[in-house]
Amino acid sequence: MGLESLTAKITDLEIEEVLAEVKQLIASKTAPLEILAACRAGMEGVGKRFEKGEYYVADLMLAGSIFQEVMQILNPVLNSGDSTQVKSSGKVIIATVRDDIHDIGKNLVKSMLAANGFEVIDLGVNVEPEVICREIMQHQPDILALSCLLTSTLDGIEDTIAEVTKQGLRDKVKIIVGGAPVTEKLAADFGADAYGADAYAAVPQCQALLEGKLHA
Ligand code: B12
């Protein structure tokens, strides 16, 4: 029992044990953010086994569904008021970039933003730059949040920002980017206004964007 054991059990894809441990940790008043961090570390372990050829795509899929089940248990606790509470009322469009179907991190960012008062419009995964621009014109969000999990789809961020600029929308929307292969430097190189390392960073970063404190 404990956070390290939870991480190991996620990496070992032991779904029943994972869910039981998450429930026990919540009951023993472990901070939900720590539980979440342990789960994410477990997913990194899954990724490493996949890289070594010990796990296959089916195992990644199983890991994804385990994480989603964990989130169903954790979401009510995370959103119960002891997470990062920041006053805000901005509108955010969020999407995973073209050719990328990872959505667990995006959904977590969406939940955190929604729990902190943002209106979030979720365009889903594998979203083409042109579709994102069309939705920006329709919904006029304050912020565009882009998620990317594959090195090979980083160009989806670059192309989306280029398309937003080409369509004359760049000064109408602030852009925040995140996801495992994204770094602060890459975000700046791509011309984004902000970078968030995780869903918790996304909240104060978006707040700062609304207040005009961050600029490209
Ligand atoms: C689960 C998983 C899958 C599932 C996804 C299910 C789903 N519904 O999302 C499935 C099976 C579909 C999948 C498929 C593939 N995957 Co995959 N996958 C993973 C895995 C194990 C976990 C990802 C995850 O959900 N993590 C947990 C979440 C909470 O963390 P996160 O996504 O990083 O998000 C956090 C932050 O990054 C940040 N964040 C994310 N987005 C945003 C956005 C903003 C605006 C902000 C501010 C912050 C932010 O906040 C989030 C919460 O804190 C990773 C391993 C890893 N190390 O991440 C590999 C991984 C990402 N996958 C990988 C690969 C190679 C693939 C495939 C190409 C495999 C294949 N051969 O088919 C395909 C690609 C499919 C495609 N076209 O997209 C590689 C990518 C390597 C690379 N650098 O390019 C990884 C790293 C595994 C590895 N080590 O090799 N995968």
Residues whose N, C-alpha, C, O or C-beta is under 5 A from the ligand:
A	BS01	B12	M43 E44 V46 G47 K48 F50 E51 V57 L60 M61 A63 G64 D99 D100 I101 H102 D103 I104 G105 K106 L108 V109 A145 L146 S147 C148 L149 L150 T151 S152 I176 V177 G178 G179 A180 P181 Y195 G196 A197 D198 A199 A202
